[in-house]
Amino acid sequence: MNCDELVELVTAFLEGALDPATEQRVVAHLAECDGCETYIAQFRQTIALVGELPPPETLPANVRADLLTAFRHWSR
């Protein structure tokens, strides 16, 4: 497995949705690739932090509007 293949499988890997052979290939790659190991760790940290966010409906309306505007213009 190479890094590009791992990136394509990261969500399924973290959800435990890979078949055993593919999961083993991912685990073997992670054992040898510090970059991908870091990538997975960052993904896990992001998932944990996002899980701590309050529900969007609890944000004040002006804050929610500002965030939505910022994200709409982010890719430009």
Gaussian input, Z-matrix of N, CA and C with variables (Angstrom, degrees):
# hf/3-21g

backbone

0 1
 N
 C     1     B1
 C     2     B2     1     A1
 N     3     B3     2     A2     1     D1
 C     4     B4     3     A3     2     D2
 C     5     B5     4     A4     3     D3
 N     6     B6     5     A5     4     D4
 C     7     B7     6     A6     5     D5
 C     8     B8     7     A7     6     D6
 N     9     B9     8     A8     7     D7
 C    10    B10     9     A9     8     D8
 C    11    B11    10    A10     9     D9
 N    12    B12    11    A11    10    D10
 C    13    B13    12    A12    11    D11
 C    14    B14    13    A13    12    D12
 N    15    B15    14    A14    13    D13
 C    16    B16    15    A15    14    D14
 C    17    B17    16    A16    15    D15
 N    18    B18    17    A17    16    D16
 C    19    B19    18    A18    17    D17
 C    20    B20    19    A19    18    D18
 N    21    B21    20    A20    19    D19
 C    22    B22    21    A21    20    D20
 C    23    B23    22    A22    21    D21
 N    24    B24    23    A23    22    D22
 C    25    B25    24    A24    23    D23
 C    26    B26    25    A25    24    D24
 N    27    B27    26    A26    25    D25
 C    28    B28    27    A27    26    D26
 C    29    B29    28    A28    27    D27
 N    30    B30    29    A29    28    D28
 C    31    B31    30    A30    29    D29
 C    32    B32    31    A31    30    D30
 N    33    B33    32    A32    31    D31
 C    34    B34    33    A33    32    D32
 C    35    B35    34    A34    33    D33
 N    36    B36    35    A35    34    D34
 C    37    B37    36    A36    35    D35
 C    38    B38    37    A37    36    D36
 N    39    B39    38    A38    37    D37
 C    40    B40    39    A39    38    D38
 C    41    B41    40    A40    39    D39
 N    42    B42    41    A41    40    D40
 C    43    B43    42    A42    41    D41
 C    44    B44    43    A43    42    D42
 N    45    B45    44    A44    43    D43
 C    46    B46    45    A45    44    D44
 C    47    B47    46    A46    45    D45
 N    48    B48    47    A47    46    D46
 C    49    B49    48    A48    47    D47
 C    50    B50    49    A49    48    D48
 N    51    B51    50    A50    49    D49
 C    52    B52    51    A51    50    D50
 C    53    B53    52    A52    51    D51
 N    54    B54    53    A53    52    D52
 C    55    B55    54    A54    53    D53
 C    56    B56    55    A55    54    D54
 N    57    B57    56    A56    55    D55
 C    58    B58    57    A57    56    D56
 C    59    B59    58    A58    57    D57
 N    60    B60    59    A59    58    D58
 C    61    B61    60    A60    59    D59
 C    62    B62    61    A61    60    D60
 N    63    B63    62    A62    61    D61
 C    64    B64    63    A63    62    D62
 C    65    B65    64    A64    63    D63
 N    66    B66    65    A65    64    D64
 C    67    B67    66    A66    65    D65
 C    68    B68    67    A67    66    D66
 N    69    B69    68    A68    67    D67
 C    70    B70    69    A69    68    D68
 C    71    B71    70    A70    69    D69
 N    72    B72    71    A71    70    D70
 C    73    B73    72    A72    71    D71
 C    74    B74    73    A73    72    D72
 N    75    B75    74    A74    73    D73
 C    76    B76    75    A75    74    D74
 C    77    B77    76    A76    75    D75
 N    78    B78    77    A77    76    D76
 C    79    B79    78    A78    77    D77
 C    80    B80    79    A79    78    D78
 N    81    B81    80    A80    79    D79
 C    82    B82    81    A81    80    D80
 C    83    B83    82    A82    81    D81
 N    84    B84    83    A83    82    D82
 C    85    B85    84    A84    83    D83
 C    86    B86    85    A85    84    D84
 N    87    B87    86    A86    85    D85
 C    88    B88    87    A87    86    D86
 C    89    B89    88    A88    87    D87
 N    90    B90    89    A89    88    D88
 C    91    B91    90    A90    89    D89
 C    92    B92    91    A91    90    D90
 N    93    B93    92    A92    91    D91
 C    94    B94    93    A93    92    D92
 C    95    B95    94    A94    93    D93
 N    96    B96    95    A95    94    D94
 C    97    B97    96    A96    95    D95
 C    98    B98    97    A97    96    D96
 N    99    B99    98    A98    97    D97
 C   100   B100    99    A99    98    D98
 C   101   B101   100   A100    99    D99
 N   102   B102   101   A101   100   D100
 C   103   B103   102   A102   101   D101
 C   104   B104   103   A103   102   D102
 N   105   B105   104   A104   103   D103
 C   106   B106   105   A105   104   D104
 C   107   B107   106   A106   105   D105
 N   108   B108   107   A107   106   D106
 C   109   B109   108   A108   107   D107
 C   110   B110   109   A109   108   D108
 N   111   B111   110   A110   109   D109
 C   112   B112   111   A111   110   D110
 C   113   B113   112   A112   111   D111
 N   114   B114   113   A113   112   D112
 C   115   B115   114   A114   113   D113
 C   116   B116   115   A115   114   D114
 N   117   B117   116   A116   115   D115
 C   118   B118   117   A117   116   D116
 C   119   B119   118   A118   117   D117
 N   120   B120   119   A119   118   D118
 C   121   B121   120   A120   119   D119
 C   122   B122   121   A121   120   D120
 N   123   B123   122   A122   121   D121
 C   124   B124   123   A123   122   D122
 C   125   B125   124   A124   123   D123
 N   126   B126   125   A125   124   D124
 C   127   B127   126   A126   125   D125
 C   128   B128   127   A127   126   D126
 N   129   B129   128   A128   127   D127
 C   130   B130   129   A129   128   D128
 C   131   B131   130   A130   129   D129
 N   132   B132   131   A131   130   D130
 C   133   B133   132   A132   131   D131
 C   134   B134   133   A133   132   D132
 N   135   B135   134   A134   133   D133
 C   136   B136   135   A135   134   D134
 C   137   B137   136   A136   135   D135
 N   138   B138   137   A137   136   D136
 C   139   B139   138   A138   137   D137
 C   140   B140   139   A139   138   D138
 N   141   B141   140   A140   139   D139
 C   142   B142   141   A141   140   D140
 C   143   B143   142   A142   141   D141
 N   144   B144   143   A143   142   D142
 C   145   B145   144   A144   143   D143
 C   146   B146   145   A145   144   D144
 N   147   B147   146   A146   145   D145
 C   148   B148   147   A147   146   D146
 C   149   B149   148   A148   147   D147
 N   150   B150   149   A149   148   D148
 C   151   B151   150   A150   149   D149
 C   152   B152   151   A151   150   D150
 N   153   B153   152   A152   151   D151
 C   154   B154   153   A153   152   D152
 C   155   B155   154   A154   153   D153
 N   156   B156   155   A155   154   D154
 C   157   B157   156   A156   155   D155
 C   158   B158   157   A157   156   D156
 N   159   B159   158   A158   157   D157
 C   160   B160   159   A159   158   D158
 C   161   B161   160   A160   159   D159
 N   162   B162   161   A161   160   D160
 C   163   B163   162   A162   161   D161
 C   164   B164   163   A163   162   D162
 N   165   B165   164   A164   163   D163
 C   166   B166   165   A165   164   D164
 C   167   B167   166   A166   165   D165
 N   168   B168   167   A167   166   D166
 C   169   B169   168   A168   167   D167
 C   170   B170   169   A169   168   D168
 N   171   B171   170   A170   169   D169
 C   172   B172   171   A171   170   D170
 C   173   B173   172   A172   171   D171
 N   174   B174   173   A173   172   D172
 C   175   B175   174   A174   173   D173
 C   176   B176   175   A175   174   D174
 N   177   B177   176   A176   175   D175
 C   178   B178   177   A177   176   D176
 C   179   B179   178   A178   177   D177
 N   180   B180   179   A179   178   D178
 C   181   B181   180   A180   179   D179
 C   182   B182   181   A181   180   D180
 N   183   B183   182   A182   181   D181
 C   184   B184   183   A183   182   D182
 C   185   B185   184   A184   183   D183
 N   186   B186   185   A185   184   D184
 C   187   B187   186   A186   185   D185
 C   188   B188   187   A187   186   D186
 N   189   B189   188   A188   187   D187
 C   190   B190   189   A189   188   D188
 C   191   B191   190   A190   189   D189
 N   192   B192   191   A191   190   D190
 C   193   B193   192   A192   191   D191
 C   194   B194   193   A193   192   D192
 N   195   B195   194   A194   193   D193
 C   196   B196   195   A195   194   D194
 C   197   B197   196   A196   195   D195
 N   198   B198   197   A197   196   D196
 C   199   B199   198   A198   197   D197
 C   200   B200   199   A199   198   D198
 N   201   B201   200   A200   199   D199
 C   202   B202   201   A201   200   D200
 C   203   B203   202   A202   201   D201
 N   204   B204   203   A203   202   D202
 C   205   B205   204   A204   203   D203
 C   206   B206   205   A205   204   D204
 N   207   B207   206   A206   205   D205
 C   208   B208   207   A207   206   D206
 C   209   B209   208   A208   207   D207
 N   210   B210   209   A209   208   D208
 C   211   B211   210   A210   209   D209
 C   212   B212   211   A211   210   D210
 N   213   B213   212   A212   211   D211
 C   214   B214   213   A213   212   D212
 C   215   B215   214   A214   213   D213
 N   216   B216   215   A215   214   D214
 C   217   B217   216   A216   215   D215
 C   218   B218   217   A217   216   D216
 N   219   B219   218   A218   217   D217
 C   220   B220   219   A219   218   D218
 C   221   B221   220   A220   219   D219
 N   222   B222   221   A221   220   D220
 C   223   B223   222   A222   221   D221
 C   224   B224   223   A223   222   D222
 N   225   B225   224   A224   223   D223
 C   226   B226   225   A225   224   D224
 C   227   B227   226   A226   225   D225

   B1=1.4495
   B2=1.5192
   B3=1.3328
   B4=1.4530
   B5=1.5299
   B6=1.3172
   B7=1.4667
   B8=1.5280
   B9=1.3274
   B10=1.4643
   B11=1.5254
   B12=1.3202
   B13=1.4628
   B14=1.5242
   B15=1.3303
   B16=1.4591
   B17=1.5239
   B18=1.3225
   B19=1.4620
   B20=1.5315
   B21=1.3193
   B22=1.4688
   B23=1.5340
   B24=1.3274
   B25=1.4618
   B26=1.5250
   B27=1.3238
   B28=1.4630
   B29=1.5270
   B30=1.3051
   B31=1.4629
   B32=1.5283
   B33=1.3180
   B34=1.4683
   B35=1.5218
   B36=1.3340
   B37=1.4609
   B38=1.5294
   B39=1.3249
   B40=1.4632
   B41=1.5276
   B42=1.3172
   B43=1.4687
   B44=1.5256
   B45=1.3422
   B46=1.4588
   B47=1.5160
   B48=1.3348
   B49=1.4566
   B50=1.5324
   B51=1.3187
   B52=1.4637
   B53=1.5256
   B54=1.3236
   B55=1.4631
   B56=1.5342
   B57=1.3236
   B58=1.4660
   B59=1.5310
   B60=1.3179
   B61=1.4675
   B62=1.5268
   B63=1.3240
   B64=1.4634
   B65=1.5246
   B66=1.3191
   B67=1.4682
   B68=1.5279
   B69=1.3044
   B70=1.4575
   B71=1.5285
   B72=1.3283
   B73=1.4629
   B74=1.5325
   B75=1.3280
   B76=1.4623
   B77=1.5260
   B78=1.3154
   B79=1.4683
   B80=1.5261
   B81=1.3108
   B82=1.4680
   B83=1.5247
   B84=1.3294
   B85=1.4633
   B86=1.5273
   B87=1.3263
   B88=1.4670
   B89=1.5225
   B90=1.3208
   B91=1.4704
   B92=1.5264
   B93=1.3260
   B94=1.4621
   B95=1.5228
   B96=1.3183
   B97=1.4667
   B98=1.5303
   B99=1.3173
   B100=1.4657
   B101=1.5286
   B102=1.3301
   B103=1.4634
   B104=1.5126
   B105=1.3076
   B106=1.4602
   B107=1.5250
   B108=1.3160
   B109=1.4633
   B110=1.5286
   B111=1.3236
   B112=1.4635
   B113=1.5221
   B114=1.3264
   B115=1.4626
   B116=1.5263
   B117=1.3179
   B118=1.4716
   B119=1.5259
   B120=1.3244
   B121=1.4690
   B122=1.5296
   B123=1.3285
   B124=1.4596
   B125=1.5243
   B126=1.3132
   B127=1.4623
   B128=1.5245
   B129=1.3150
   B130=1.4761
   B131=1.5308
   B132=1.3256
   B133=1.4636
   B134=1.5291
   B135=1.3095
   B136=1.4670
   B137=1.5212
   B138=1.3162
   B139=1.4686
   B140=1.5246
   B141=1.3246
   B142=1.4703
   B143=1.5265
   B144=1.3310
   B145=1.4636
   B146=1.5206
   B147=1.3138
   B148=1.4642
   B149=1.5294
   B150=1.3169
   B151=1.4563
   B152=1.5170
   B153=1.3257
   B154=1.4642
   B155=1.5262
   B156=1.3248
   B157=1.4613
   B158=1.5205
   B159=1.3334
   B160=1.4704
   B161=1.5264
   B162=1.3071
   B163=1.4630
   B164=1.5319
   B165=1.3368
   B166=1.4608
   B167=1.5291
   B168=1.3102
   B169=1.4695
   B170=1.5262
   B171=1.3372
   B172=1.4687
   B173=1.5288
   B174=1.3249
   B175=1.4625
   B176=1.5238
   B177=1.3310
   B178=1.4666
   B179=1.5387
   B180=1.3126
   B181=1.4625
   B182=1.5210
   B183=1.3292
   B184=1.4657
   B185=1.5304
   B186=1.3153
   B187=1.4641
   B188=1.5253
   B189=1.3059
   B190=1.4700
   B191=1.5300
   B192=1.3230
   B193=1.4636
   B194=1.5225
   B195=1.3322
   B196=1.4744
   B197=1.5290
   B198=1.3178
   B199=1.4621
   B200=1.5245
   B201=1.3089
   B202=1.4612
   B203=1.5274
   B204=1.3306
   B205=1.4547
   B206=1.5173
   B207=1.3182
   B208=1.4575
   B209=1.5362
   B210=1.3118
   B211=1.4665
   B212=1.5214
   B213=1.3172
   B214=1.4670
   B215=1.5234
   B216=1.3188
   B217=1.4665
   B218=1.5247
   B219=1.3107
   B220=1.4635
   B221=1.5217
   B222=1.3028
   B223=1.4593
   B224=1.5256
   B225=1.2985
   B226=1.4756
   B227=1.4924
   A1=108.08
   A2=115.53
   A3=119.05
   A4=109.26
   A5=115.88
   A6=121.18
   A7=112.14
   A8=117.47
   A9=120.56
   A10=111.56
   A11=116.74
   A12=120.54
   A13=110.58
   A14=116.88
   A15=120.53
   A16=110.37
   A17=117.24
   A18=120.90
   A19=110.57
   A20=117.00
   A21=121.04
   A22=111.68
   A23=117.15
   A24=121.31
   A25=114.50
   A26=117.73
   A27=120.82
   A28=112.65
   A29=118.69
   A30=120.27
   A31=111.06
   A32=116.38
   A33=119.48
   A34=111.07
   A35=116.97
   A36=120.90
   A37=110.66
   A38=116.37
   A39=120.04
   A40=112.28
   A41=117.08
   A42=120.99
   A43=112.62
   A44=116.99
   A45=120.47
   A46=112.45
   A47=116.76
   A48=121.20
   A49=114.07
   A50=117.44
   A51=120.19
   A52=110.71
   A53=115.60
   A54=118.67
   A55=107.27
   A56=117.60
   A57=121.14
   A58=114.57
   A59=117.91
   A60=120.43
   A61=111.03
   A62=116.97
   A63=120.42
   A64=110.41
   A65=116.63
   A66=119.56
   A67=110.14
   A68=117.58
   A69=121.05
   A70=110.94
   A71=116.68
   A72=120.16
   A73=110.81
   A74=116.78
   A75=120.92
   A76=109.75
   A77=116.83
   A78=121.50
   A79=110.61
   A80=117.21
   A81=120.85
   A82=110.96
   A83=116.50
   A84=119.71
   A85=110.47
   A86=116.59
   A87=120.24
   A88=111.84
   A89=116.82
   A90=121.00
   A91=111.49
   A92=116.40
   A93=120.38
   A94=113.94
   A95=118.46
   A96=120.99
   A97=110.86
   A98=115.70
   A99=120.33
   A100=111.80
   A101=117.14
   A102=120.25
   A103=112.44
   A104=117.00
   A105=120.52
   A106=111.16
   A107=116.73
   A108=119.89
   A109=109.74
   A110=116.59
   A111=121.50
   A112=110.59
   A113=116.70
   A114=122.27
   A115=110.86
   A116=116.95
   A117=121.43
   A118=110.26
   A119=117.37
   A120=121.01
   A121=110.40
   A122=117.43
   A123=120.98
   A124=111.12
   A125=116.17
   A126=121.01
   A127=110.02
   A128=116.44
   A129=120.57
   A130=110.99
   A131=116.66
   A132=120.52
   A133=110.04
   A134=116.98
   A135=120.64
   A136=110.47
   A137=117.09
   A138=121.21
   A139=110.04
   A140=116.96
   A141=120.82
   A142=111.02
   A143=117.08
   A144=120.19
   A145=112.16
   A146=116.98
   A147=120.04
   A148=109.93
   A149=116.11
   A150=119.96
   A151=113.51
   A152=117.40
   A153=121.90
   A154=112.96
   A155=117.45
   A156=120.41
   A157=110.78
   A158=115.98
   A159=118.22
   A160=110.20
   A161=117.34
   A162=120.11
   A163=109.85
   A164=118.07
   A165=120.81
   A166=113.71
   A167=116.83
   A168=119.09
   A169=113.08
   A170=117.63
   A171=119.98
   A172=111.93
   A173=117.74
   A174=120.56
   A175=109.90
   A176=116.51
   A177=118.17
   A178=109.31
   A179=116.76
   A180=121.91
   A181=112.21
   A182=117.96
   A183=119.80
   A184=111.54
   A185=118.04
   A186=121.55
   A187=109.60
   A188=116.91
   A189=121.42
   A190=110.37
   A191=117.22
   A192=121.30
   A193=110.93
   A194=116.95
   A195=120.74
   A196=110.98
   A197=116.99
   A198=120.52
   A199=111.42
   A200=116.82
   A201=120.04
   A202=111.04
   A203=117.42
   A204=121.05
   A205=110.72
   A206=117.19
   A207=121.00
   A208=111.39
   A209=117.51
   A210=120.43
   A211=112.20
   A212=117.08
   A213=119.67
   A214=111.35
   A215=116.55
   A216=121.30
   A217=112.42
   A218=117.21
   A219=121.84
   A220=112.91
   A221=117.98
   A222=120.82
   A223=113.14
   A224=117.34
   A225=120.38
   A226=112.30
   D1=141.36
   D2=174.78
   D3=-110.21
   D4=176.27
   D5=-175.12
   D6=-62.41
   D7=-39.87
   D8=179.44
   D9=-61.54
   D10=-40.59
   D11=178.28
   D12=-64.67
   D13=-41.38
   D14=179.57
   D15=-61.46
   D16=-44.53
   D17=-179.51
   D18=-57.92
   D19=-38.62
   D20=179.28
   D21=-66.98
   D22=-25.28
   D23=-174.68
   D24=-103.74
   D25=-1.42
   D26=-170.21
   D27=-57.61
   D28=-44.52
   D29=-178.58
   D30=-63.46
   D31=-47.66
   D32=178.73
   D33=-62.02
   D34=-38.30
   D35=178.51
   D36=-61.74
   D37=-49.16
   D38=-177.67
   D39=-67.77
   D40=-25.38
   D41=177.40
   D42=-87.50
   D43=-3.44
   D44=-178.94
   D45=70.18
   D46=29.62
   D47=-174.17
   D48=-103.28
   D49=7.32
   D50=179.24
   D51=-85.92
   D52=151.32
   D53=172.46
   D54=-68.51
   D55=155.63
   D56=-174.80
   D57=-54.12
   D58=-39.79
   D59=-178.13
   D60=-66.73
   D61=-42.99
   D62=179.54
   D63=-68.68
   D64=-40.30
   D65=177.73
   D66=-60.21
   D67=-41.13
   D68=179.07
   D69=-63.81
   D70=-38.45
   D71=177.13
   D72=-63.68
   D73=-39.93
   D74=177.36
   D75=-63.62
   D76=-48.15
   D77=-179.60
   D78=-60.22
   D79=-41.74
   D80=178.61
   D81=-63.92
   D82=-40.91
   D83=178.44
   D84=-64.69
   D85=-43.78
   D86=179.70
   D87=-61.09
   D88=-33.76
   D89=179.33
   D90=-66.07
   D91=-22.99
   D92=-176.70
   D93=-108.42
   D94=-12.37
   D95=-171.85
   D96=-121.94
   D97=103.59
   D98=179.86
   D99=-62.54
   D100=-35.73
   D101=179.86
   D102=-62.32
   D103=-45.66
   D104=179.80
   D105=-71.53
   D106=-33.97
   D107=176.00
   D108=-61.45
   D109=-42.22
   D110=176.80
   D111=-64.59
   D112=-41.98
   D113=178.71
   D114=-58.27
   D115=-46.88
   D116=178.87
   D117=-63.79
   D118=-42.03
   D119=179.26
   D120=-61.96
   D121=-41.03
   D122=177.87
   D123=-65.34
   D124=-39.78
   D125=177.35
   D126=-60.97
   D127=-46.75
   D128=-179.93
   D129=-62.78
   D130=-40.36
   D131=179.45
   D132=-65.85
   D133=-41.21
   D134=178.28
   D135=-61.69
   D136=-45.02
   D137=179.05
   D138=-59.86
   D139=-44.27
   D140=-179.56
   D141=-63.84
   D142=-43.49
   D143=-178.05
   D144=-69.38
   D145=-40.27
   D146=178.78
   D147=-64.23
   D148=-34.24
   D149=178.30
   D150=-65.42
   D151=-17.84
   D152=179.66
   D153=-91.15
   D154=-7.92
   D155=-178.78
   D156=-69.62
   D157=146.52
   D158=176.07
   D159=-71.57
   D160=157.48
   D161=177.92
   D162=-59.82
   D163=143.75
   D164=-176.52
   D165=-57.36
   D166=-31.87
   D167=-178.30
   D168=-68.66
   D169=-11.89
   D170=178.10
   D171=-87.78
   D172=-8.39
   D173=177.43
   D174=-75.26
   D175=143.76
   D176=172.94
   D177=-59.50
   D178=145.84
   D179=-175.13
   D180=-55.07
   D181=-40.65
   D182=-178.18
   D183=-68.59
   D184=-35.30
   D185=178.14
   D186=-68.38
   D187=-44.50
   D188=178.25
   D189=-60.47
   D190=-43.94
   D191=179.33
   D192=-63.16
   D193=-42.58
   D194=178.78
   D195=-62.82
   D196=-42.22
   D197=179.22
   D198=-64.93
   D199=-44.85
   D200=179.31
   D201=-62.14
   D202=-40.61
   D203=176.97
   D204=-62.95
   D205=-44.71
   D206=-179.69
   D207=-61.14
   D208=-42.25
   D209=-179.71
   D210=-70.79
   D211=-33.43
   D212=177.54
   D213=-65.19
   D214=-32.56
   D215=-177.09
   D216=-96.10
   D217=-3.76
   D218=-174.34
   D219=-62.35
   D220=-42.28
   D221=-174.89
   D222=-79.52
   D223=-6.94
   D224=-177.07
   D225=-82.12

